[in-house]
Amino acid sequence: MSDDGSHTSITHRLDVLGYFCPVPVAKTREALEQLLIGNVLEVLADDPETLHDMPLLIGRGPHHLKDVQEHEGEIRFLIEVMA
């Protein structure tokens, strides 16, 4: 599930480190509603549930989950706004 996010131009960042379900997904949904088509949102989380919940959120909408990386308990999602 990686488009190699290292080459993606991140336009916005959401740090939800330290928050647990449902906060990371709810904050991501709110952030995506404020962004423009083509923007790329980087979400930083450490709740393991986001590995399951974030793809479900993105799968229900028009946006594209470009990359997911996990490193030392931190999870980084790159989401491209599609509508």
KASULNOR-V44848 format. One record per helix or strand of 3 or more residues. SS is the DSSP state (alpha for helix, beta for strand). FROM is the first residue (numbers start at 1). LEN is the number of residues. Records with the same first field share a line. If there is no record, write none. Layout:
SS = FROM-LEN + FROM-LEN
This chain:
alpha = 5-3 + 23-12 + 50-10
beta = 12-4 + 40-6 + 64-8 + 74-7
